[in-house]
């Protein structure tokens, strides 16, 4: 029996590296808010996905106004972000029942393809407990510690989102006390002993954090047209 899919879109940050007063998830990308573009890719791939959007509480109304202005009528549950990304996801997971699949994605990765989302969802329905998209590292790696050897890039991957889990697994993992080593959901799951499976990610599934990233995303969408 297929599990219901829940999508958690983490957009709880202030986006200070972008400059300006408006958090980056609300900035326009090809005439639509970045966060809207991100969520649209998922609901196209998985019709009926239950959407949970994590935002700063002070910007709930900002997002509601943007949804109205840009005719984004996707039903969604709004959840207030926490002190860290860990706490934001923890808050969102309280809205997810056991027996589901939960997809946790950065709200500012709008260039992900619907095909990757579909492919990952299908693998989760087939029995994966945790699935994350990864990309090979192409740059040469150097250790900043002179006492440690340089990393072998053939044994290192760059991890993206969405990261997908059985809901009962990831909810249990998030009962652990927060640690600085919890840099993403996979690190929380791994610490709890949940086996991780990898899926080939996408080069253009990058996170928009700077004005240069936004300009690049605009250029990519213009070229696609």
JOKA-V40257 format. One record per backbone hydrogen bond with DSSP energy under -0.5 kcal/mol. CO is the residue of the C=O (numbers start at 0). NH is the residue of the N-H. Records with the same first field share a line. If there is no record, write none. Layout:
CO->NH + NH
This chain:
3->5 + 100
4->49
5->7 + 102
6->8 + 51
7->9 + 104
8->10 + 53
9->106
10->55
14->17
15->18
22->25
23->26
24->34
26->33
28->31
31->28
32->36
33->37
34->38
35->39
36->40
37->40 + 41
38->41 + 42
39->43
40->44
41->45
45->48
48->50
49->6
50->76
51->8 + 53
52->54 + 78
53->10
54->80
55->58
56->59
58->62
59->63
60->64
61->65
62->66
63->67
64->68
65->69
66->71
67->70
70->72
74->50
75->77
76->52
78->54
83->81 + 87
84->88
85->89
86->90
87->91
88->92
89->93
90->93
91->94
92->95
96->99
99->166
100->5
101->103 + 164
102->7 + 104
103->161 + 162
104->9
105->108
107->207
108->111
112->116
113->117
114->118
115->119
116->120
117->121
118->122
119->123
120->124
121->125
122->127
123->126
128->165
129->196
130->163
131->198
132->159
133->200
134->157
135->137
143->145
144->147
150->152
151->154
152->136 + 155
155->136
156->158
157->134
161->132 + 163
162->103
163->130
164->101
165->168 + 169
166->170
167->171
168->172
169->173
171->174
172->175
178->181
180->182
183->187
184->188
185->189
186->190
187->191
188->192 + 193
189->192
196->131
198->133
201->204
203->205
206->208
209->213
210->214
211->215
212->216
213->217
214->218
215->219
216->220
217->221
218->222
219->223
220->224
